[in-house]
Amino acid sequence: KRNIIPKVVYFGKAMMADDVLDELDRLGLQPAKIEEQLAFDEKYAAEYTEYPLVALGSRGHYPYGKWMVPFISQFDNYRYLGLLPAEYPWSYITRFLVVDKE
């Protein structure tokens, strides 16, 4: 079993998911999965409250042909897990949870 150490990546600009995935690949990284995202949030939730944290490594098929990806965010002091379309234009404030490529 490999030791997975998630990292938070911030690009500082709005990006589409395909562009994020291309850039992560170039950097030798891959997007984290939801189980890594939940474990990371459990440990570091207090430090990551100002922006959404997205795990592009997990996706589920939603009705009407859309692929959805999980994100964790905060609103009114409540942490929540949500789903957004993978083709969503990610805001410049979004952070992406990643791991090193295998």
Buried (B, 14 or more C-beta within 10 A) or exposed (E): EEEBEBEBBEBEEEBEBEBBBEBBEEEEBBBBBBEBBBEBBEEEEEEBEEBBBBBBBBBEEEEEEBEBBBBBBBEEEEBEEEBBBBEBEBEEEBBBBBBBEE
